[in-house]
Amino acid sequence: MAWLNIRTTRTLKTFFVGFIIGFLGDFFVQNFWQDIMVTSSMQKLTRDLTGRDSQNVINTKLNDSVPIRSDFIYEDDSLAQNLKADVRVLIWVMTSPDNIVKLKAKAVRDTWGKRCNKLLFFSSKDDTQLPAIGLNVTESYENLTDKTRQAFHYIYRHHYNDADWFMKANDDTYVIVENLRYFLSRQNSSEPVYFGHRLNIGEFNSGGCGYVLSKEALRRFGQDATSLCQQKSLYEDVDMGLCMKSLGVRIGETRDPLGRMRFYAFKLEFFLLRDNYNSTDLMEKGRERISNYAISFHKLTPRMMLYTDLYIYHIQRFGIFQCFPKLCSVGQWCSVRPG
């Protein structure tokens, strides 16, 4: 009887040891070996799709000096970088000390502002942390025209040779800088022109979503605005439109080849929801009327600016490839090829 108990005990021990070894072995196969197989499959898939050895992409995770966005993603931004060198854009942002406290300007600086050739903030007070350049103007809605004119005069005196295009934006404006350069690459900065969202109620571009002056437009403003731009109303964008007209600067067309706008002066929901808002301005509604190469949106909170930046620059769609216009030479685009 004692012999039977010992044999039973040994059998149970053998069973439990075998069970544990089998469990651990299965765990290893299901996890580590699966990881190895998935990684191998992803490497082969990436090679097939991009023609590049994905091992080099994976290894970039080990090099802190090589910025990557997430695993297995390789972005070829050479075309965008070439445009950054060829189409120099200075963007200045109108803000205020109060908005700096509310983090509006900081959200701009930490998102799309990083992609500008040069980014400047103008306020009614100097701010060394943002930083912002203080102008000699009292902070008020009625003084937005003076604030805008002083900012453009400052840029003309100190940064005229730093860019070819000069954009004014608000601290609640989001700008897709790459799309801005793409649009401007087909324009001539030596012509007296300024671009934006042209409102049908007057000869001016809306100020909220930003507008862009060519180098020639800024030159004329810097030299002649004091004598030719004396008008002042409650609306900064109206005053700038009248000023540009006095200087012989025309409003340029900004719609894409399908007739869709690129600059959006109101909240995006205004354009997405057909039954939202009433307006005498001819603004087409619906998702299909929003350009694939939209440039700017207005009235974003700091939180929405961070969300928008995440959606545009981080989240990817697997297996979907874009087609990009091929750059033949600076300012000229020709045949389409897969991106």
C-alpha positions as CSV (number, residue, x, y, z in Angstrom):
1,M,0.0,0.0,0.0
2,A,2.8,2.4,0.9
3,W,4.5,1.5,-2.4
4,L,1.3,2.4,-4.3
5,N,1.1,5.8,-2.5
6,I,4.7,6.6,-3.5
7,R,4.1,5.6,-7.1
8,T,1.0,7.7,-7.2
9,T,2.8,10.7,-5.8
10,R,5.6,10.3,-8.3
11,T,3.1,10.1,-11.1
12,L,1.4,13.3,-10.0
13,K,4.7,15.1,-9.7
14,T,5.7,13.9,-13.2
15,F,2.3,15.1,-14.6
16,F,2.5,18.5,-13.0
17,V,6.2,19.0,-14.1
18,G,5.2,18.0,-17.7
19,F,2.2,20.2,-17.6
20,I,4.3,23.2,-16.5
21,I,7.0,22.5,-19.2
22,G,4.4,22.1,-21.8
23,F,2.6,25.3,-20.8
24,L,5.9,27.3,-20.9
25,G,6.8,25.8,-24.3
26,D,3.4,26.7,-25.7
27,F,3.7,30.2,-24.3
28,F,7.1,30.6,-26.0
29,V,5.8,29.4,-29.4
30,Q,2.7,31.5,-29.2
31,N,4.5,34.7,-28.3
32,F,8.2,34.9,-29.0
33,W,8.2,32.7,-32.2
34,Q,5.0,34.5,-33.4
35,D,6.7,37.8,-32.9
36,I,9.7,36.6,-34.9
37,M,7.4,35.4,-37.7
38,V,5.4,38.6,-37.8
39,T,8.5,40.7,-37.9
40,S,9.9,38.6,-40.7
41,S,6.6,38.9,-42.6
42,M,6.5,42.7,-42.1
43,Q,10.0,43.0,-43.4
44,K,9.2,41.1,-46.5
45,L,6.0,43.1,-47.0
46,T,7.7,46.4,-46.6
47,R,10.4,45.4,-49.1
48,D,7.7,44.3,-51.6
49,L,5.8,47.6,-51.2
50,T,8.5,50.1,-51.0
51,G,11.6,48.5,-52.6
52,R,13.5,49.3,-49.4
53,D,15.0,46.9,-46.9
54,S,12.7,47.4,-43.9
55,Q,15.4,46.2,-41.5
56,N,17.0,49.5,-42.0
57,V,13.8,51.2,-41.0
58,I,13.4,49.0,-37.9
59,N,16.9,49.7,-36.8
60,T,16.3,53.4,-36.8
61,K,14.5,52.8,-33.5
62,L,17.9,52.2,-32.0
63,N,19.3,55.5,-33.2
64,D,17.9,58.5,-31.3
65,S,19.2,60.9,-33.9
66,V,16.8,59.5,-36.5
67,P,13.3,60.7,-35.9
68,I,10.5,58.2,-36.6
69,R,6.8,58.3,-36.0
70,S,6.0,54.7,-35.2
71,D,7.0,51.1,-36.0
72,F,7.3,50.0,-39.6
73,I,6.6,53.5,-41.0
74,Y,9.0,55.0,-43.5
75,E,8.2,58.4,-44.8
76,D,9.9,59.8,-47.9
77,D,9.5,63.6,-47.4
78,S,12.2,64.6,-49.9
79,L,9.6,66.4,-52.1
80,A,8.3,68.4,-49.2
81,Q,11.8,69.2,-48.0
82,N,12.8,70.3,-51.5
83,L,9.8,72.6,-51.5
84,K,10.8,74.0,-48.1
85,A,14.1,75.0,-49.5
86,D,12.7,76.4,-52.8
87,V,9.4,78.0,-51.6
88,R,10.4,80.0,-48.5
89,V,7.4,81.0,-46.3
90,L,7.5,83.3,-43.3
91,I,4.3,83.1,-41.2
92,W,3.5,85.6,-38.5
93,V,0.8,85.0,-35.9
94,M,-1.3,87.7,-34.3
95,T,-1.7,87.0,-30.6
96,S,-2.1,88.8,-27.3
97,P,-0.7,88.5,-23.8
98,D,-4.1,87.0,-22.7
99,N,-4.0,84.4,-25.4
100,I,-0.5,83.5,-24.5
101,V,-1.7,82.7,-21.1
102,K,-4.5,80.6,-22.6
103,L,-1.9,78.6,-24.5
104,K,-3.3,79.4,-28.0
105,A,0.0,80.7,-29.3
106,K,1.9,77.9,-27.6
107,A,-0.3,75.3,-29.5
108,V,0.6,77.0,-32.8
109,R,4.3,77.0,-31.9
110,D,4.3,73.3,-30.9
111,T,2.3,72.0,-33.9
112,W,2.2,73.5,-37.4
113,G,4.5,76.4,-36.5
114,K,7.5,74.0,-36.4
115,R,7.2,73.5,-40.2
116,C,7.5,77.1,-41.3
117,N,10.7,78.4,-42.7
118,K,10.3,81.2,-40.2
119,L,7.7,81.8,-37.6
120,L,7.0,85.1,-35.7
121,F,4.5,86.0,-33.1
122,F,3.3,89.6,-32.6
123,S,1.6,90.9,-29.5
124,S,1.1,94.2,-27.7
125,K,3.8,93.2,-25.3
126,D,7.2,91.4,-25.6
127,D,7.2,87.8,-24.4
128,T,10.6,86.2,-24.1
129,Q,9.3,82.7,-23.5
130,L,7.0,82.2,-26.5
131,P,8.7,84.4,-27.9
132,A,6.5,87.3,-29.1
133,I,7.5,90.7,-30.5
134,G,5.7,93.6,-28.7
135,L,4.2,96.3,-30.9
136,N,3.3,99.8,-30.0
137,V,-0.4,99.3,-30.0
138,T,-3.1,99.0,-27.3
139,E,-4.7,95.6,-27.2
140,S,-8.2,95.8,-28.6
141,Y,-10.3,94.6,-31.5
142,E,-10.5,98.1,-32.9
143,N,-6.7,98.2,-33.1
144,L,-6.3,95.1,-35.2
145,T,-5.6,97.1,-38.3
146,D,-2.8,99.0,-36.6
147,K,-1.4,95.8,-35.2
148,T,-1.4,94.1,-38.6
149,R,0.2,97.1,-40.4
150,Q,2.9,97.4,-37.7
151,A,3.7,93.7,-38.0
152,F,4.1,93.8,-41.8
153,H,6.2,96.9,-41.5
154,Y,8.4,95.2,-39.0
155,I,8.8,92.1,-41.3
156,Y,9.6,94.4,-44.3
157,R,12.4,96.1,-42.3
158,H,13.9,93.0,-40.6
159,H,12.9,89.9,-42.6
160,Y,12.3,90.9,-46.2
161,N,15.1,88.8,-47.5
162,D,14.3,85.8,-45.3
163,A,11.4,84.5,-47.4
164,D,9.5,84.8,-50.7
165,W,6.0,84.7,-49.3
166,F,4.7,86.3,-46.1
167,M,1.5,85.0,-44.4
168,K,-0.5,86.5,-41.6
169,A,-2.5,84.0,-39.4
170,N,-4.3,84.2,-36.1
171,D,-3.5,82.1,-33.0
172,D,-6.6,80.0,-33.6
173,T,-5.7,79.2,-37.2
174,Y,-4.3,75.9,-38.3
175,V,-2.0,75.9,-41.4
176,I,-0.9,72.8,-43.3
177,V,2.4,74.3,-44.3
178,E,3.3,71.7,-46.9
179,N,0.1,72.3,-48.8
180,L,0.7,76.0,-48.6
181,R,4.1,75.6,-50.3
182,Y,2.6,73.2,-52.9
183,F,0.1,75.9,-53.9
184,L,2.7,78.7,-53.8
185,S,5.2,76.7,-55.9
186,R,3.1,77.4,-58.9
187,Q,2.8,81.1,-58.2
188,N,5.3,84.0,-58.9
189,S,6.4,85.9,-55.8
190,S,7.6,88.7,-58.0
191,E,4.0,89.6,-59.0
192,P,1.9,92.0,-56.8
193,V,-0.6,89.4,-55.5
194,Y,-2.0,88.2,-52.2
195,F,-3.9,84.9,-51.6
196,G,-6.5,83.7,-49.1
197,H,-10.2,83.1,-48.8
198,R,-11.8,85.7,-50.9
199,L,-15.2,86.8,-49.5
200,N,-17.9,87.7,-52.1
201,I,-19.1,90.6,-49.9
202,G,-16.0,92.7,-50.8
203,E,-12.6,92.9,-52.5
204,F,-10.6,91.3,-49.7
205,N,-9.4,88.0,-48.2
206,S,-10.7,86.9,-44.9
207,G,-8.3,87.5,-42.0
208,G,-9.2,84.6,-39.8
209,C,-7.9,81.8,-42.0
210,G,-4.8,83.8,-43.0
211,Y,-3.7,85.5,-46.2
212,V,-0.4,85.5,-48.0
213,L,1.5,88.4,-49.5
214,S,4.0,87.9,-52.3
215,K,7.4,89.4,-51.9
216,E,6.4,92.2,-54.4
217,A,3.2,92.9,-52.4
218,L,5.2,93.2,-49.2
219,R,7.7,95.5,-50.9
220,R,4.9,97.8,-52.1
221,F,3.4,97.8,-48.7
222,G,6.7,98.6,-46.9
223,Q,7.4,101.5,-49.3
224,D,4.0,103.1,-49.9
225,A,1.5,101.9,-47.3
226,T,2.0,105.0,-45.1
227,S,0.8,107.3,-47.9
228,L,-1.7,105.0,-49.7
229,C,-3.3,103.0,-46.8
230,Q,-4.9,105.5,-44.5
231,Q,-8.3,103.9,-44.2
232,K,-9.3,102.3,-40.9
233,S,-12.5,100.5,-40.0
234,L,-13.5,97.9,-37.4
235,Y,-12.3,95.1,-39.7
236,E,-8.6,94.5,-40.2
237,D,-9.1,92.2,-43.3
238,V,-11.3,94.8,-45.0
239,D,-8.7,97.5,-44.4
240,M,-5.9,95.3,-45.7
241,G,-7.9,94.5,-48.8
242,L,-8.5,98.2,-49.5
243,C,-4.8,98.8,-48.9
244,M,-3.7,96.1,-51.3
245,K,-6.0,97.5,-53.9
246,S,-4.5,101.0,-53.4
247,L,-1.1,99.5,-53.9
248,G,-2.0,97.7,-57.1
249,V,-1.9,94.3,-55.5
250,R,-4.5,91.9,-56.9
251,I,-6.4,89.1,-55.2
252,G,-5.2,85.7,-56.5
253,E,-7.3,82.7,-57.2
254,T,-6.8,79.9,-54.6
255,R,-9.4,77.2,-55.6
256,D,-8.1,73.8,-56.6
257,P,-8.6,72.3,-60.1
258,L,-12.1,71.0,-58.9
259,G,-13.2,74.5,-57.8
260,R,-12.8,73.7,-54.1
261,M,-11.5,76.3,-51.6
262,R,-8.2,75.8,-49.9
263,F,-8.5,78.5,-47.2
264,Y,-11.4,78.0,-44.7
265,A,-12.5,81.1,-42.8
266,F,-14.9,79.4,-40.4
267,K,-15.1,76.3,-38.3
268,L,-14.8,73.1,-40.3
269,E,-18.3,72.1,-39.3
270,F,-19.6,75.1,-41.2
271,F,-18.5,73.4,-44.4
272,L,-19.1,69.8,-43.4
273,L,-22.8,70.3,-42.3
274,R,-25.0,71.5,-45.1
275,D,-27.7,72.7,-42.7
276,N,-25.3,74.5,-40.4
277,Y,-25.3,78.3,-40.4
278,N,-26.8,80.6,-43.0
279,S,-24.6,82.9,-45.1
280,T,-24.9,85.2,-48.1
281,D,-21.4,84.2,-49.0
282,L,-21.2,81.5,-51.7
283,M,-19.5,78.8,-49.7
284,E,-20.2,75.3,-50.9
285,K,-21.1,72.8,-48.2
286,G,-20.3,69.1,-47.8
287,R,-17.3,66.9,-47.4
288,E,-16.8,66.6,-51.2
289,R,-16.3,70.4,-51.4
290,I,-13.3,70.3,-49.1
291,S,-10.0,70.3,-51.0
292,N,-7.6,67.3,-50.5
293,Y,-4.9,69.9,-50.4
294,A,-6.6,72.3,-48.0
295,I,-4.3,74.9,-46.5
296,S,-5.8,76.5,-43.4
297,F,-8.7,76.3,-41.0
298,H,-10.0,78.9,-38.5
299,K,-11.4,78.9,-35.0
300,L,-9.5,76.0,-33.5
301,T,-9.1,75.7,-29.8
302,P,-5.6,74.7,-28.5
303,R,-6.9,71.2,-27.8
304,M,-8.4,70.9,-31.3
305,M,-5.1,72.1,-32.8
306,L,-3.3,69.3,-31.1
307,Y,-5.9,66.8,-32.3
308,T,-5.7,68.1,-35.8
309,D,-1.9,67.8,-35.8
310,L,-2.2,64.2,-34.6
311,Y,-4.7,63.2,-37.3
312,I,-2.8,64.8,-40.1
313,Y,0.8,63.9,-39.2
314,H,0.7,60.7,-37.1
315,I,-2.3,58.4,-37.9
316,Q,-1.6,56.3,-41.0
317,R,-3.8,54.2,-43.3
318,F,-2.2,50.9,-44.1
319,G,-2.0,49.8,-47.7
320,I,-3.1,53.1,-49.2
321,F,-0.6,55.0,-51.3
322,Q,-1.0,58.6,-52.6
323,C,-0.1,59.8,-56.1
324,F,1.9,63.0,-56.1
325,P,2.5,65.5,-58.9
326,K,6.1,65.1,-60.1
327,L,8.3,68.2,-59.7
328,C,10.0,68.9,-63.0
329,S,11.6,72.1,-61.9
330,V,10.9,74.8,-59.4
331,G,7.4,76.2,-59.9
332,Q,6.5,73.6,-62.6
333,W,4.6,70.4,-62.1
334,C,4.1,67.7,-64.6
335,S,3.0,64.0,-64.9
336,V,1.6,62.1,-62.0
337,R,3.5,59.1,-60.6
338,P,2.8,56.8,-57.6
339,G,4.0,58.2,-54.3
